[in-house]
Amino acid sequence: MPDNPTKTQGAQTPVADTPTEPAVTADLAAEHGLNAAEYDRVLATLGRTPTLTELGLYSVMWSEHCSYKSSRRHLKKLPTSGPQVIQGPGENAGVVDIGNGQAAIFKMESHNHPSFIEPYQGAATGVGGILRDVFTMGARPVALLNALSFGAPDHAKTQHLVSGVVAGIGGYGNCVGVPTVGGETRFHSRYNGNILVNAMAVGLADADKIFYSAAAGVGNPVVYVGAKTGRDGIHGATMASAEFSEDSAEKRPTVQVGDPFTEKLLIEACLELMATDAIVAIQDMGAAGLTSSSAEMAGKGGVGIRLDLDRVPTREDAMTAYEMMLSESQERMLMVLKPGREDQARAIFEKWELDFAVIGALTDTGRMTLVNGGRTVADVPLDSLTDDAPNYDRPHVPSEPRPLLRPDEVPAADDMGQAILDMVGAPDLASRRWIWEQYDHTVMGDTIARPGGDAAIVRVHGTNKGLALTADCTPRYCEADPFEGGKQAVAETWRNLSAVGAEPLAVTDCLNFGNPERPEIMGQFVGCIEGMAQACEALGYPVVSGNVSLYNETEGQAILPTPTLGGVGLIRNLDHRASPGIKRAGDAVFLLGETRGHLGASLYAAHALGHDAGAPPPVDLDLEMRAGGLVRQEIALGRLDTVHDLSDGGLAEALATLMLAGDGYGLDVRLPNDPDGQPLAAHAALFGEDQGRYLVCLPADRAEAFAHACAEARVPVERIGDTVAGPQLAIAGVATLALDDLRAAHERFLPTLMA
């Protein structure tokens, strides 16, 4: 590099990367995912034809995955601040205050396309990438979650994809030593050609020791650390921003390859260096690798950056500048250090047997300048890659509202007991034990509530407080009514956190949709965002981080709209928490909320009619606030320890779960009435998915006081029965089912599918 790499005299004229590389044309730009108007913008910005390396820079930074060009104007509708928020969207992860000088740092991201092409590595590197988003901010990762959407169980690829994805998540998380504590899994034919793998990570840090990515200090060294760069993952961001076709398997080279053991070393080395004051800024190399990390760091800091690519550690011979900048090889980080701290940092990373190289410096030019083989191979304005990326106002049309579905329009089962067994054993509701038993959910020794409950709970190490964590979405609601579906996704995480006694703090989102260039798909996206915004605003429950994944479709068939929400809550005293399982005989069983028997967009209606039908249940945010607050209050006072929220499968699922998660006790209950005290049809009362409801059990001598507390909080409540010593579910006038039969039905699906 020149003696003073921080100064340049305006733009330098690059030369071709190598004589053998193709000339850049409009056709080549189109192959890189740039449309004609975008390529014209590149030409106008540079005042010349870009080099191949420069074309690569624009192709990844202007991809949907990196630029959010179809979504960012709508993301601004989401509430992102609050007294608990230390850092909202715009950084690697969101940060919330959890008291005592501590912070929780968390984010969720997608790795959908790579996981469909190569399920093991796609899922594994999704875990690795989301971990880096968290520890790059100074947090020690303490928990992982995931939200998985697979095709129909009988689809030819489903078994292979489930096997590979679950193995990849377990293989990476288990090896890196971070517990996988929760999540959700669904099966639906609309994911046959495009599965979803959403990964979430949560970490803990001191609130006054958060690290950010904005570079600062002209002349400060830019440092590469971690694993070497290879050719894996090139164009991963671009591939993630395009529809699939029948030849998608040919995109396997764009899938990254992960090494969890190197990631573990990287975590420890970064945290050790973070304990010093040597770091100015830090960013992981995720989508678009060295390109996005360097451009975003310098862009946020309002400085320029000059990199000498000859200094980049590589594991393959003769890598070009184009390949080094676009590689998405895993387990790599980029840092800006204070001057003179290079040797201190080098000693730490070499101790952990990781690569360390000073590859450049910050400049005052506002440009990204890349040198390779003694030639300038790229010289572009940084703003053009980041802030000035395309920002589209895509045409969008609202979804046609579905009519309400009356209970008498849905066939009632002849044998209601068998219908309950069929529902608890259906793919949507069956036990996920086969999946989560492959994950180490107890490593680190702080997991309090294992997978399978309403929310996982992880102790804040060395304290008696805990984080409650959940991931939720109901895609069939979002398709039937995007606005109500968006509201419900938020409310569902709120209820799951409240059900264990946690104060909901904030959410991260992973917004999975089809092709935004189709107005009906963009309409789904906008509707869900606006519903989420209304719910988050009403509940004081901001969005602090997230990810958008578009173009999730194959041959024109889009996935169900799937805005997954990851919720984080705080339990201030772990001695007072709740779980779904029955703990005693003789408890009173109460149903909180209003039961109207709403079967629209329900699982029962889909099974009974053979297709999704009807409008989804409305979400009353005021009732959600009151009911959730009451439940949390009663748990915090030590008066309530058995709670389960009602969602998919309605009351039938909730009753079964109380028994399946308990210690062998049973239930003697009757069906609830509607808000006017009138009886409901049995199938509507059992399987209706009315929102804002909880099922709770508490000692009978507290029943009157609890009913009074509900009345004071204006929460509808009805005592529907009692817990009993005998292991059976007795529903008056409807059915009596043995616990063993419920368990056999519930546990059968996944082992049979994966046999």
FISELO-913047 format. One record per residue (C-alpha): residue in three letters; x, y, z. Coordinates in steps of 0.05 Angstrom, whole numbers, plus 5000, padded with zeros to 4 digits. Example, Ala and Ser with C-alpha at 12.3 -4.5 7.8 and 13.67 -1.06 7.14 Angstrom:
2
Ala524649105156 Ser527349795143 
END
This chain:
755
Met500050005000 Pro502450724990 Asp505951105046 Asn499651505061 Pro493651065044 Thr488651535077 Lys489152075023 Thr487152024950 Gln486352554897 Gly479052434878 Ala476851814841 Gln482151374810 Thr480951034744 Pro480950284756 Val483749794706 Ala480649124687 Asp481548604742 Thr485148124696 Pro485448074621 Thr481747404624 Glu475547664659 Pro469447844618 Ala467748554597 Val462048844636 Thr455748934595 Ala448349034609 Asp447248294598 Leu452548114649 Ala449448614698 Ala442748274688 Glu446047604705 His448347934769 Gly441148124788 Leu441348854766 Asn435649084722 Ala436749574665 Ala434950194705 Glu439549984762 Tyr445349854715 Asp444150544684 Arg444750834755 Val451450494764 Leu453950784698 Ala451551474717 Thr454551434787 Leu461451224762 Gly461451604696 Arg464250984663 Thr463350234655 Pro464649884721 Thr470049354728 Leu467748654743 Thr469448744816 Glu465449384819 Leu459549044785 Gly460048514839 Leu459949044894 Tyr453549354867 Ser450248694853 Val450648464925 Met449749134960 Trp443649294917 Ser440748594925 Glu434248544963 His437848165018 Cys442648735033 Ser439149375010 Tyr431949225032 Lys430049614969 Ser422849364968 Ser421649395043 Arg425449935079 Arg420350485068 His415050045101 Leu419549805158 Lys419650525182 Lys412450425204 Leu414549965260 Pro415550255330 Thr422850155349 Ser423950555413 Gly422050525486 Pro425050635555 Gln427849925553 Val431250005485 Ile438650135483 Gln439550005408 Gly434049905356 Pro434549705283 Gly440649915243 Glu445949525280 Asn447948795279 Ala442748635332 Gly437848985379 Val439549145451 Val434749215510 Asp436149385583 Ile434648825633 Gly436749195695 Asn442749155741 Gly447249445687 Gln445848855640 Ala443148815570 Ala440048285526 Ile442348295453 Phe438447905401 Lys436547825328 Met433147345280 Glu435247225207 Ser433346775150 His437446245114 Asn431845985070 His434745905001 Pro441345595023 Ser437645095067 Phe433244865010 Ile439244754965 Glu443844445017 Pro439844335082 Tyr445444145129 Gln450344705112 Gly444745205098 Ala441845115168 Ala448545055202 Thr451245705173 Gly444746045189 Val446145885262 Gly453446115255 Gly451446765222 Ile446346965274 Leu451146805330 Arg456247295299 Asp450947835295 Val450247785371 Phe457347695395 Thr459948245348 Met456248725394 Gly460048475455 Ala455047955480 Arg456447255501 Pro451146825465 Val446746455515 Ala441046175473 Leu438845975403 Leu431845895374 Asn429245725306 Ala422845755265 Leu422345225210 Ser417245165154 Phe417244535113 Gly412844275057 Ala407343755062 Pro409443125100 Asp408142695039 His412243134992 Ala418242774962 Lys423443254992 Thr420543375061 Gln423842805099 His430642965068 Leu429943705084 Val427543605155 Ser433243115168 Gly438543575140 Val436144225171 Val435243935241 Ala442043605237 Gly445244255213 Ile442144665269 Gly444044145321 Gly450944025292 Tyr452944755294 Gly449544965359 Asn451744355398 Cys458944415375 Val459445155389 Gly456645045458 Val450445495458 Pro443845175478 Thr438145125427 Val432245245473 Gly425945365432 Gly422445515367 Glu416945265322 Thr416144785263 Arg410444765213 Phe408644345152 His404544615093 Ser404544465019 Arg406045205003 Tyr413145085028 Asn414244484982 Gly418844874936 Asn421745374985 Ile422645195058 Leu424045715112 Val429745675162 Asn429646265210 Ala434946275264 Met434946705327 Ala440546835377 Val440547175444 Gly446547425484 Leu448147795547 Ala452848385557 Asp454248955605 Ala449849535584 Asp455850005583 Lys460149555540 Ile456249495475 Phe460349495411 Tyr457849825347 Ser459649795274 Ala460650535254 Ala467850625234 Ala471651245258 Gly478551545255 Val481951695189 Gly488251275185 Asn485750755234 Pro487550045213 Val482349575184 Val483448865209 Tyr481048195183 Val480447625235 Gly477846915237 Ala477846385184 Lys480946435115 Thr477046655054 Gly474946135002 Arg470346094943 Asp464345834981 Gly458246274985 Ile459946734927 His453447084906 Gly449746814966 Ala446347484978 Thr444347534905 Met441746814905 Ala437646974967 Ser434347544929 Ala431647144871 Glu426146634859 Phe427745894854 Ser427045504791 Glu427644774773 Asp435244834768 Ser436045124838 Ala440344524859 Glu445644794812 Lys446445384860 Arg449844934912 Pro456545294905 Thr453245924932 Val451845584998 Gln456945725053 Val460545185092 Gly460945275167 Asp465845065221 Pro462945125291 Phe469544975325 Thr472745575291 Glu466645985310 Lys467645805383 Leu474846035379 Leu472546675345 Ile467446815400 Glu472746745455 Ala478047145417 Cys473147725402 Leu470647745474 Glu477747745500 Leu479648335455 Met473148685474 Ala475448675546 Thr480849175525 Asp479549855494 Ala482849695428 Ile476649645384 Val473650245349 Ala468449865308 Ile466849145291 Gln462448795241 Asp461548065222 Met462347845150 Gly455447575135 Ala451447645071 Ala456047965018 Gly462047815062 Leu467748305058 Thr463748775014 Ser457948905061 Ser462148915124 Ser467149425098 Ala461949855062 Glu457049875120 Met462450025172 Ala465450595132 Gly458650845108 Lys455750885178 Gly461951255202 Gly461851755144 Val469051575124 Gly472351225066 Ile475950565065 Arg481850295025 Leu483349545025 Asp489449174998 Leu486448504978 Asp493348184971 Arg493348185047 Val486747795055 Pro488047095083 Thr485646595031 Arg485245845031 Glu484845764955 Asp489945954902 Ala489446534854 Met483046834883 Thr481047464845 Ala478848114876 Tyr471747954854 Glu471847284890 Met474947564954 Met469948124959 Leu463847694946 Ser465847064983 Glu461246895041 Ser466146425076 Gln464146355148 Glu467246525216 Arg470347195195 Met470047885225 Leu472348575205 Met474849085256 Val477449785260 Leu482749845315 Lys485850435350 Pro492650605321 Gly498250215352 Arg493849655380 Glu495149175323 Asp500348755359 Gln496048685421 Ala490148445379 Arg494547995336 Ala497247645398 Ile490147475421 Phe487747195355 Glu494146805343 Lys493446505413 Trp486546255391 Glu489645985326 Leu485746465282 Asp488046885223 Phe489547615235 Ala491448115181 Val491548865173 Ile488348935105 Gly487149685099 Ala485750345131 Leu480250865138 Thr480751465092 Asp477552145086 Thr475052035015 Gly468051745026 Arg469851214975 Met471350474975 Thr478050354941 Leu480549654928 Val487649484908 Asn489748804883 Gly496248604850 Gly498649324851 Arg492649574811 Thr486449944833 Val480849464816 Ala475049854847 Asp473850574867 Val466650754882 Pro462951254926 Leu460750894989 Asp454051254992 Ser452250944925 Leu452950254955 Thr449050395019 Asp444650995031 Asp443551134957 Ala441650414939 Pro434950344903 Asn428850464947 Tyr422550234912 Asp415350394926 Arg412649744898 Pro405349734876 His401249354927 Val394049134931 Pro390548914994 Ser388348194999 Glu381048044986 Pro377847965055 Arg375147275068 Pro368047205095 Leu366946985166 Leu366146235174 Arg360246035217 Pro360845405259 Asp355145085221 Glu359145155157 Val364444685185 Pro362643945194 Ala362643705265 Ala366143045277 Asp361742445292 Asp366742225345 Met369342835382 Gly374242425423 Gln377442155360 Ala377542855331 Ile381543095391 Leu386542515382 Asp387042665308 Met388343405321 Val393743315375 Gly397142815329 Ala396643235265 Pro403043515234 Asp401444215259 Leu400544025332 Ala404343375342 Ser410343335390 Arg416843635365 Arg420843205412 Trp424342845354 Ile427143525334 Trp429143845399 Glu432243225429 Gln437643295375 Tyr439343985404 Asp443444075467 His438744525505 Thr442244485572 Val449544655555 Met452045265595 Gly447745035654 Asp442745605654 Thr436745315616 Ile430845335664 Ala425145145617 Arg426744665560 Pro423644665491 Gly416244475486 Gly413144995531 Asp410045675516 Ala416846015521 Ala423845775538 Ile427146075599 Val434646185608 Arg437646435673 Val441747075671 His448046745695 Gly449646855768 Thr442847175784 Asn435846965800 Lys432747305740 Gly431547005672 Leu430147145599 Ala423946835568 Leu424446705494 Thr419546505439 Ala418746495364 Asp411746525333 Cys407546645271 Thr400946375242 Pro401946425166 Arg394946185148 Tyr392146785187 Cys396947245149 Glu394546985082 Ala387147035101 Asp387947745129 Pro395048035130 Phe393348595177 Glu390048145230 Gly395447625218 Gly400948125232 Lys397448345296 Gln396547625318 Ala403847445307 Val405747995356 Ala400247805405 Glu402147075403 Thr409347225426 Trp406447695479 Arg401947145506 Asn407446615506 Leu412047065546 Ser406447265594 Ala404446535603 Val411046385637 Gly410947025678 Ala415647455636 Glu414848195623 Pro415148255547 Leu420848725528 Ala421648735452 Val421448325389 Thr425948165330 Asp422647985264 Cys424147555204 Leu419347745148 Asn418747185097 Phe414647325034 Gly414347164960 Asn416147604901 Pro415148344919 Glu414448524845 Arg407548204848 Pro402648714876 Glu398748184915 Ile405047944950 Met407148654965 Gly400148764992 Gln401148185040 Phe407748485063 Val404849185075 Gly398648905110 Cys402748485157 Ile407549055173 Glu401749515189 Gly398448995233 Met404948865270 Ala406049615279 Gln399149715310 Ala400149125358 Cys407249335378 Glu405050045390 Ala399049845432 Leu402949355474 Gly409149795483 Tyr413149225452 Pro418049515401 Val421649175343 Val429149255356 Ser432248835301 Gly430448385243 Asn431048135173 Val426948135109 Ser426947525063 Leu423347624997 Tyr422747214932 Asn421046584971 Glu417546234915 Thr418845714861 Glu416045734790 Gly411146284812 Gln408545914873 Ala409646344935 Ile410246115006 Leu404946305056 Pro406447005083 Thr410646845144 Pro412747445187 Thr416147065243 Leu416847445309 Gly422047285362 Gly419847545430 Val424347685491 Gly421747795561 Leu424547865631 Ile422847455693 Arg425347855752 Asn424847285802 Leu425546575776 Asp422346305840 His415746555810 Arg414546285741 Ala409445855707 Ser409245265659 Pro403644885623 Gly403744215661 Ile398644045715 Lys402144015782 Arg396743795831 Ala390043455835 Gly384343875861 Asp386244515826 Ala380844955797 Val381345035721 Phe379645725692 Leu379145965621 Leu380946705612 Gly378447115554 Glu372447065509 Thr370546425473 Arg366146525412 Gly367945885375 His371646245318 Leu373345695267 Gly375546145209 Ala382745995186 Ser383245475241 Leu386844815238 Tyr380444445251 Ala376844775192 Ala382844635147 His382543895165 Ala375043845162 Leu374344225096 Gly380844015063 His383244735054 Asp384345375092 Ala377845755096 Gly374746365129 Ala377246995162 Pro382146925219 Pro380147085291 Pro380447825307 Val385648065358 Asp383148525413 Leu389548875435 Asp386349195495 Leu384148515521 Glu391048225506 Met394148775549 Arg389348665607 Ala389547905606 Gly397047875598 Gly398048375655 Leu393447975701 Val396947315687 Arg403847615698 Gln401547955763 Glu398747305791 Ile405046925773 Ala409547455803 Leu405647435868 Gly406646675872 Arg399246525864 Leu399446195796 Asp404245665769 Thr400345295715 Val398745705652 His398045555578 Asp395846045524 Leu390845835472 Ser392645875399 Asp392945335345 Gly387944785360 Gly384145205410 Leu381644925476 Ala382544195456 Glu390044295445 Ala390644695510 Leu387244165552 Ala391443615522 Thr397844015534 Leu396244125607 Met396043365615 Leu401743185569 Ala406443685603 Gly404343495673 Asp405942955723 Gly400542445705 Tyr394442835729 Gly387842895691 Leu382243385679 Asp374743375692 Val371943965653 Arg365944215614 Leu365744635552 Pro365545395560 Asn359645835542 Asp359846435495 Pro360347145525 Asp352747165533 Gly352846525574 Gln349946105518 Pro352545415499 Leu356845335437 Ala357144765387 Ala362144255414 His366844305355 Ala366845065358 Ala368145075433 Leu373744555428 Phe377344775366 Gly375645515357 Glu381845945358 Asp379246575391 Gln385047015412 Gly387147315479 Arg385746685520 Tyr389546295573 Leu387945645610 Val390345655683 Cys390145185743 Leu390645405815 Pro388945135884 Ala381445125894 Asp381845545958 Arg384546115915 Ala379146055862 Glu374546595890 Ala380247095899 Phe382646955829 Ala375747065798 His375447725836 Ala382247935809 Cys379847775738 Ala373648205749 Glu377748785774 Ala382248735713 Arg376148685667 Val378548005641 Pro372847525623 Val373746875662 Glu369946215669 Arg371445635715 Ile370745025671 Gly372844455718 Asp378244145761 Thr384643755758 Val384043035782 Ala388642475803 Gly386541995748 Pro390342045683 Gln384542195637 Leu381342785601 Ala373842785616 Ile369843305578 Ala362643295602 Gly357843035549 Val363343015496 Ala368942515507 Thr373442155557 Leu380542025535 Ala386241665571 Leu392842045579 Asp396541455548 Asp392241515485 Leu393442265481 Arg400942165489 Ala401241615436 Ala397442035386 His401642655402 Glu408342305396 Arg407141895333 Phe407842375274 Leu415242575271 Pro418341895288 Thr413841585235 Leu415642115183 Met423042045197 Ala423341295206 
END
